[in-house]
């Protein structure tokens, strides 16, 4: 259920949109054109492309841009046409909010267009290229206001960072949206060139191409996720105690990445690396992974090869290229005593330094065959104790700050630790490193 503040926000936005619509309907020079634009909005709503389970990309901003040269700042009521589309994904209340948001954004864009001297009702040959200035400014205003309104409702509903939401909903997608928004200018040129509403049919084909492009992108992203999940499940079949480990390391890596100021593709890449950091265990014998006692030297050497196996597994998957360094070196230690390459300090790739902390933290807060899960505070203390030896000290400080601010949901208990099991190994836990037969020292 949405919070009270969210409901007030949505109701307020709907009131503003209704007021702007009434003002526009009283001022619009050609009401018939407004009706046709509303019909075109209804049509474009049928071409929404799904980019995720809960994300639909609308092409109505194309129609919004087209209203500026044709109707000036009075085309906002055309967005009401989207209210009558039937979508199972959205309730009427959500559609009302989306329509209100579209009306407000379209009015703001139109006001910017008119304020910058954009021509209304007619376009001459000498209008170009000068008209591109007010049109581009109007497009930018539309998308900025859209991102601000989305950030506001998400902040009130879930407390997410408005600046981070703004960046995700504007900066990272704006250039792709800017390109197809110019189709609105093409539609306006054809509309004012004596074609009128028939121009919508001519622009329909480019809109379908844009929709197809978004659908292809969505299909590619779905294929990426399927590949990641398949690899993650393959890891978990080797060892019951790693069930869900990849997802939690991915979550921790994302948390630390955000604390470092990462976003976009880089943040997604480190999260993917976290999910698949142990994929090389596919190449380690199951009896070694599930062994409770001391390891032989040969068994420990086979464990140490899993980062190399991991790089081999993901080596031919193009979209995991950025994750390879993290997978390869997540068992290096800051003091240079790790494996497989013995790198030290900042010679260790930053992805690997992030994963090293995330991996150890989840291991410590999860059940193992020889012990119960350690409390989060105790795991944090262990990270601090090992800063500068196992882990990058600066990244430890950032991760600890993130955990103390946001908290951490530890792994659910999946099984009870075996009674009397001693000498068990754990290559992820700095407090319980692997024990090798014939040696009192920990490798």
C-alpha positions as CSV (number, residue, x, y, z in Angstrom):
1,X,0.0,0.0,0.0
2,X,1.3,3.5,-0.9
3,X,2.1,5.8,2.0
4,X,-0.1,8.7,3.0
5,X,2.5,11.1,1.7
6,X,2.5,9.3,-1.7
7,X,-1.3,9.4,-2.0
8,X,-1.3,13.2,-1.2
9,X,1.5,13.6,-3.8
10,X,-0.5,11.7,-6.5
11,X,-3.7,13.5,-5.7
12,X,-2.0,16.8,-5.9
13,X,-0.4,16.0,-9.2
14,X,-3.8,14.9,-10.6
15,X,-5.3,18.2,-9.4
16,X,-2.5,20.2,-11.1
17,X,-2.9,18.2,-14.3
18,X,-6.7,18.7,-14.3
19,X,-6.2,22.5,-13.8
20,X,-3.7,22.7,-16.7
21,X,-6.0,20.6,-18.9
22,X,-9.0,22.9,-18.2
23,X,-6.8,26.0,-18.9
24,X,-5.5,24.4,-22.1
25,X,-9.0,23.4,-23.4
26,X,-10.2,27.0,-22.9
27,X,-7.2,28.4,-24.8
28,X,-6.4,25.8,-27.5
29,X,-6.8,27.4,-31.0
30,X,-7.9,24.2,-32.8
31,X,-9.8,21.8,-30.5
32,X,-10.2,19.3,-33.4
33,X,-6.4,18.9,-33.7
34,X,-6.3,18.2,-30.0
35,X,-8.9,15.4,-30.4
36,X,-6.8,13.8,-33.1
37,X,-3.6,14.0,-31.0
38,X,-5.5,12.3,-28.1
39,X,-6.4,9.5,-30.5
40,X,-2.8,9.2,-31.6
41,X,-1.7,9.0,-27.9
42,X,-4.2,6.2,-27.4
43,X,-2.7,4.4,-30.4
44,X,0.9,4.8,-29.3
45,X,0.0,3.4,-25.9
46,X,-0.6,0.1,-27.6
47,X,3.0,0.1,-28.7
48,X,4.6,0.2,-25.3
49,X,7.7,-1.9,-25.0
50,X,8.5,-3.9,-21.9
51,X,12.1,-3.4,-20.6
52,X,11.6,-5.4,-17.4
53,X,9.0,-7.0,-15.2
54,X,7.6,-3.7,-14.1
55,X,9.0,-1.2,-16.6
56,X,7.1,-0.2,-19.8
57,X,8.5,2.4,-22.2
58,X,5.9,4.7,-23.7
59,X,6.2,6.5,-27.0
60,X,3.7,9.2,-26.0
61,X,6.5,11.8,-25.7
62,X,6.7,11.7,-29.5
63,X,3.1,12.9,-29.7
64,X,3.8,15.5,-26.9
65,X,6.7,17.0,-29.0
66,X,4.4,17.1,-32.1
67,X,1.8,19.2,-30.2
68,X,4.3,22.1,-29.6
69,X,4.6,23.4,-33.2
70,X,0.9,22.6,-33.9
71,X,-0.8,23.8,-30.6
72,X,1.9,25.6,-28.7
73,X,1.6,25.1,-24.9
74,X,-2.0,23.9,-25.1
75,X,-1.5,20.4,-26.3
76,X,-1.2,18.8,-22.8
77,X,-4.9,17.5,-22.7
78,X,-4.0,15.1,-25.6
79,X,-2.2,12.9,-23.0
80,X,-5.6,12.1,-21.4
81,X,-6.0,9.7,-24.3
82,X,-3.7,7.3,-22.5
83,X,-6.2,7.0,-19.7
84,X,-8.5,4.9,-21.8
85,X,-6.0,2.3,-22.8
86,X,-6.5,-1.1,-21.2
87,X,-3.4,-2.5,-19.6
88,X,-3.4,-5.4,-17.1
89,X,-0.1,-4.2,-15.8
90,X,-1.6,-1.0,-14.5
91,X,-4.7,-0.3,-12.4
92,X,-6.8,2.7,-13.2
93,X,-5.2,4.6,-10.3
94,X,-1.7,4.1,-11.7
95,X,-2.8,5.0,-15.2
96,X,-4.4,8.2,-13.8
97,X,-1.1,9.1,-12.1
98,X,0.9,8.3,-15.3
99,X,-1.5,10.5,-17.4
100,X,-1.3,13.3,-14.9
101,X,2.4,13.2,-15.0
102,X,2.3,13.2,-18.8
103,X,0.0,16.2,-18.9
104,X,2.2,18.2,-16.5
105,X,5.4,17.3,-18.4
106,X,3.8,18.1,-21.8
107,X,2.6,21.5,-20.5
108,X,6.1,22.3,-19.2
109,X,7.7,21.4,-22.4
110,X,5.2,23.5,-24.4
111,X,5.7,26.5,-22.1
112,X,9.5,26.2,-22.7
113,X,9.0,25.9,-26.5
114,X,6.8,29.0,-26.6
115,X,9.1,31.0,-24.3
116,X,12.0,30.4,-26.6
117,X,10.1,31.7,-29.6
118,X,9.0,28.4,-31.2
119,X,6.6,28.9,-34.1
120,X,3.0,27.8,-33.5
121,X,0.5,26.9,-36.2
122,X,2.8,27.2,-39.2
123,X,6.3,26.3,-40.2
124,X,8.2,27.9,-43.1
125,X,11.4,26.8,-44.9
126,X,13.4,29.4,-43.0
127,X,12.2,28.0,-39.7
128,X,15.0,25.5,-40.0
129,X,17.4,24.9,-38.3
130,X,16.4,27.6,-35.8
131,X,13.3,25.6,-34.6
132,X,15.6,22.9,-33.4
133,X,16.6,25.1,-30.4
134,X,13.2,25.5,-28.9
135,X,12.2,21.9,-29.8
136,X,15.3,20.5,-28.2
137,X,14.9,22.6,-25.1
138,X,11.2,21.5,-24.9
139,X,12.3,17.8,-25.1
140,X,14.9,18.3,-22.4
141,X,12.3,20.1,-20.2
142,X,9.8,17.2,-20.8
143,X,12.3,14.5,-19.7
144,X,13.7,16.5,-16.8
145,X,10.3,17.1,-15.4
146,X,9.3,13.5,-16.0
147,X,12.4,12.3,-14.1
148,X,11.7,14.8,-11.2
149,X,8.1,13.7,-10.8
150,X,9.2,10.0,-10.8
151,X,11.9,10.6,-8.3
152,X,9.4,12.4,-6.1
153,X,6.9,9.6,-5.9
154,X,9.6,6.9,-5.5
155,X,11.2,8.9,-2.7
156,X,7.9,9.3,-0.8
157,X,6.9,5.7,-1.4
158,X,10.2,3.9,-0.6
159,X,12.7,6.5,0.6
160,X,15.1,6.0,-2.3
161,X,17.6,8.7,-3.1
162,X,16.0,11.3,-5.4
163,X,19.3,12.2,-7.0
164,X,20.1,8.5,-7.7
165,X,16.6,8.0,-9.1
166,X,16.9,11.1,-11.2
167,X,20.2,9.9,-12.7
168,X,18.7,6.5,-13.4
169,X,15.6,7.9,-15.1
170,X,17.1,10.8,-17.0
171,X,20.9,10.8,-17.4
172,X,21.3,7.2,-18.3
173,X,18.4,7.0,-20.8
174,X,18.1,10.5,-22.1
175,X,20.2,10.3,-25.3
176,X,18.3,7.3,-26.5
177,X,15.0,9.0,-25.8
178,X,16.1,12.2,-27.4
179,X,16.6,10.5,-30.7
180,X,13.1,9.2,-31.1
181,X,11.5,12.3,-29.6
182,X,12.6,14.2,-32.7
183,X,10.1,12.0,-34.5
184,X,7.6,14.4,-32.9
185,X,9.1,17.3,-34.9
186,X,8.7,15.2,-38.1
187,X,5.1,14.5,-37.2
188,X,4.5,18.3,-36.6
189,X,6.1,19.2,-40.0
190,X,3.9,16.8,-41.8
191,X,0.8,17.8,-39.9
192,X,1.3,21.5,-40.7
193,X,2.2,20.6,-44.3
194,X,-1.5,20.2,-45.2
195,X,-1.5,16.5,-44.2
196,X,-3.2,17.1,-40.9
197,X,-4.0,14.0,-38.8
198,X,-3.0,11.8,-41.8
199,X,0.6,12.6,-40.8
200,X,0.1,10.3,-37.8
201,X,-0.1,7.3,-40.2
202,X,3.1,8.2,-42.0
203,X,5.0,8.5,-38.7
204,X,3.5,5.2,-37.5
205,X,6.2,3.1,-39.2
206,X,9.1,4.9,-37.4
207,X,7.3,4.5,-34.1
208,X,6.9,0.8,-34.7
209,X,10.6,0.6,-35.5
210,X,11.4,2.4,-32.2
211,X,9.1,0.0,-30.4
212,X,10.8,-3.0,-32.0
213,X,14.2,-1.6,-31.0
214,X,13.1,-1.4,-27.4
215,X,11.6,-4.9,-27.6
216,X,14.9,-6.2,-28.9
217,X,16.8,-4.5,-26.1
218,X,14.4,-6.1,-23.6
219,X,14.8,-9.5,-25.1
220,X,18.6,-9.1,-24.9
221,X,18.4,-8.1,-21.3
222,X,16.2,-11.1,-20.5
223,X,18.7,-13.4,-22.2
224,X,21.5,-11.9,-20.1
225,X,19.5,-12.6,-16.9
226,X,18.7,-16.1,-18.0
227,X,22.4,-16.8,-18.6
228,X,23.4,-15.4,-15.3
229,X,20.8,-17.4,-13.4
230,X,21.7,-20.6,-15.2
231,X,25.4,-20.1,-14.2
232,X,24.5,-19.2,-10.7
233,X,22.3,-22.3,-10.3
234,X,25.1,-24.5,-11.7
235,X,27.3,-23.3,-8.9
236,X,24.8,-24.0,-6.2
237,X,24.4,-27.7,-7.3
238,X,27.9,-28.3,-6.2
239,X,27.5,-27.2,-2.6
240,X,24.4,-26.7,-0.5
241,X,26.1,-24.1,1.7
242,X,26.5,-21.8,-1.3
243,X,22.8,-21.6,-2.0
244,X,21.9,-18.0,-2.4
245,X,25.5,-17.0,-1.8
246,X,26.0,-15.5,-5.2
247,X,22.9,-13.3,-5.0
248,X,23.9,-12.0,-1.6
249,X,27.5,-11.3,-2.7
250,X,26.0,-9.5,-5.7
251,X,23.8,-7.4,-3.3
252,X,26.8,-6.6,-1.1
253,X,28.9,-5.6,-4.1
254,X,26.1,-3.4,-5.4
255,X,25.8,-1.8,-2.0
256,X,29.6,-1.0,-1.8
257,X,29.6,0.1,-5.4
258,X,26.8,2.6,-4.7
259,X,28.7,3.8,-1.6
260,X,31.7,4.5,-3.9
261,X,29.5,6.5,-6.3
262,X,29.2,3.9,-9.0
263,X,26.1,3.6,-11.1
264,X,24.8,2.5,-14.5
265,X,26.8,-0.1,-16.4
266,X,29.7,-0.2,-13.9
267,X,27.4,-0.9,-11.0
268,X,25.6,-3.6,-13.0
269,X,28.9,-5.2,-14.0
270,X,30.2,-5.5,-10.4
271,X,26.8,-6.9,-9.3
272,X,27.1,-9.5,-12.1
273,X,30.7,-10.3,-11.0
274,X,29.4,-10.8,-7.5
275,X,26.7,-13.2,-8.7
276,X,29.2,-15.3,-10.6
277,X,32.4,-14.9,-8.6
278,X,32.5,-18.6,-7.7
279,X,31.4,-19.9,-11.0
280,X,34.8,-21.6,-11.3
281,X,33.8,-24.0,-8.6
282,X,32.1,-26.0,-11.3
283,X,35.6,-27.2,-12.2
284,X,36.4,-28.2,-8.5
285,X,35.6,-31.8,-7.4
286,X,32.4,-31.9,-5.3
287,X,34.1,-34.1,-2.7
288,X,36.6,-31.3,-2.1
289,X,34.0,-28.5,-1.9
290,X,31.9,-30.5,0.6
291,X,34.8,-31.8,2.7
292,X,34.5,-31.0,6.4
293,X,38.0,-32.0,7.5
294,X,41.5,-30.7,6.7
295,X,42.4,-30.5,3.0
296,X,45.4,-32.2,1.4
297,X,47.8,-29.9,-0.4
298,X,46.4,-31.2,-3.7
299,X,42.9,-30.5,-2.7
300,X,43.7,-27.0,-1.6
301,X,45.5,-26.4,-4.9
302,X,42.4,-27.4,-6.7
303,X,40.4,-24.9,-4.6
304,X,42.9,-22.2,-5.5
305,X,42.3,-22.8,-9.2
306,X,38.6,-21.9,-9.1
307,X,39.2,-18.3,-10.1
308,X,41.0,-19.4,-13.2
309,X,38.2,-21.9,-14.0
310,X,35.7,-19.0,-13.5
311,X,37.5,-16.9,-16.1
312,X,37.4,-19.8,-18.5
313,X,33.7,-20.2,-18.0
314,X,32.8,-16.6,-18.7
315,X,35.6,-16.0,-21.2
316,X,33.4,-16.2,-24.3
317,X,30.4,-14.3,-22.8
318,X,30.8,-10.8,-24.2
319,X,28.5,-9.0,-21.8
320,X,30.5,-10.3,-18.8
321,X,33.8,-8.9,-20.0
322,X,33.9,-6.3,-17.2
323,X,33.3,-9.0,-14.6
324,X,36.3,-11.1,-15.5
325,X,38.9,-9.2,-13.5
326,X,36.7,-9.5,-10.4
327,X,36.2,-13.2,-10.8
328,X,39.8,-13.8,-11.6
329,X,41.3,-11.9,-8.6
330,X,38.6,-11.9,-5.8
331,X,40.9,-14.1,-3.6
332,X,43.9,-11.8,-3.8
333,X,44.8,-10.2,-0.5
334,X,45.7,-6.6,0.1
335,X,49.0,-7.6,1.6
336,X,50.0,-9.7,-1.4
337,X,49.6,-13.1,0.1
338,X,46.4,-14.1,-1.8
339,X,45.9,-16.1,-5.0
340,X,46.1,-16.8,-7.9
341,X,48.6,-14.1,-8.8
342,X,49.8,-12.7,-5.4
343,X,48.8,-9.2,-6.3
344,X,48.9,-6.6,-3.6
345,X,47.2,-3.2,-2.7
346,X,45.9,-1.3,-5.7
347,X,47.5,-3.7,-8.2
348,X,44.5,-5.8,-7.4
349,X,41.6,-4.8,-9.8
350,X,39.0,-2.7,-7.9
351,X,36.2,-5.1,-8.8
352,X,38.2,-7.9,-7.1
353,X,38.7,-5.7,-4.0
354,X,35.0,-5.1,-3.8
355,X,34.2,-8.8,-4.3
356,X,36.7,-9.8,-1.7
357,X,34.9,-7.8,1.0
358,X,31.4,-8.8,-0.2
359,X,32.3,-12.4,-0.4
360,X,33.9,-12.6,3.1
361,X,31.1,-10.7,4.7
362,X,28.3,-12.9,3.3
363,X,30.3,-16.0,4.2
364,X,30.7,-14.8,7.8
365,X,27.0,-14.0,8.2
366,X,25.8,-17.3,6.6
367,X,25.6,-20.8,8.1
368,X,28.5,-23.2,7.4
369,X,28.8,-26.9,8.2
370,X,31.1,-26.2,11.1
371,X,29.4,-23.1,12.7
372,X,26.3,-21.0,12.8
373,X,26.0,-17.7,11.1
374,X,28.0,-14.9,12.8
375,X,26.1,-11.8,13.8
376,X,26.4,-8.8,11.5
377,X,28.2,-6.7,14.0
378,X,30.8,-9.4,14.6
379,X,31.3,-9.8,10.9
380,X,31.8,-6.0,10.6
381,X,34.4,-6.2,13.4
382,X,36.2,-8.9,11.5
383,X,36.3,-6.9,8.3
384,X,37.8,-3.9,10.3
385,X,40.3,-6.2,12.0
386,X,41.5,-7.5,8.5
387,X,41.6,-4.1,6.8
388,X,45.0,-3.5,5.3
389,X,45.9,-7.3,5.4
390,X,43.0,-9.1,3.7
391,X,41.1,-6.1,2.4
392,X,41.4,-2.7,1.0
393,X,41.1,-0.4,4.1
394,X,39.3,2.4,2.3
395,X,36.8,0.0,0.8
396,X,36.2,-1.6,4.2
397,X,35.4,1.7,5.7
398,X,32.9,2.5,2.9
399,X,31.3,-0.9,3.2
400,X,31.0,-0.7,7.0
401,X,29.4,2.8,6.6
402,X,26.9,1.3,4.1
403,X,26.0,-1.6,6.3
404,X,25.5,0.6,9.3
405,X,23.3,3.0,7.3
406,X,21.2,0.5,5.4
407,X,21.5,-2.7,7.5
408,X,22.0,-6.2,6.2
409,X,19.5,-9.1,5.8
410,X,21.6,-12.2,6.7
411,X,21.0,-15.5,4.9
412,X,18.2,-17.7,6.1
413,X,19.2,-20.8,8.0
414,X,19.1,-23.7,5.6
415,X,20.5,-26.4,7.8
416,X,21.8,-27.0,11.3
417,X,25.6,-27.1,11.6
418,X,26.9,-30.6,12.2
419,X,27.8,-31.4,15.9
420,X,31.5,-31.9,16.6
421,X,32.8,-30.9,13.2
422,X,36.3,-29.4,13.6
423,X,39.0,-28.3,11.4
424,X,36.7,-27.4,8.6
425,X,37.9,-25.2,5.8
426,X,36.5,-22.0,4.4
427,X,38.4,-20.2,1.8
428,X,36.0,-17.2,2.0
429,X,36.0,-16.6,5.8
430,X,39.2,-14.8,7.1
431,X,38.5,-16.1,10.6
432,X,38.2,-19.8,9.4
433,X,40.8,-20.2,6.6
434,X,41.5,-23.6,5.1
435,X,43.6,-26.0,7.0
436,X,46.0,-28.2,5.1
437,X,47.1,-31.6,6.3
438,X,50.7,-31.7,7.6
439,X,50.8,-28.0,8.3
440,X,49.8,-25.9,11.4
441,X,50.0,-22.7,9.4
442,X,47.2,-21.4,7.4
443,X,48.0,-20.9,3.7
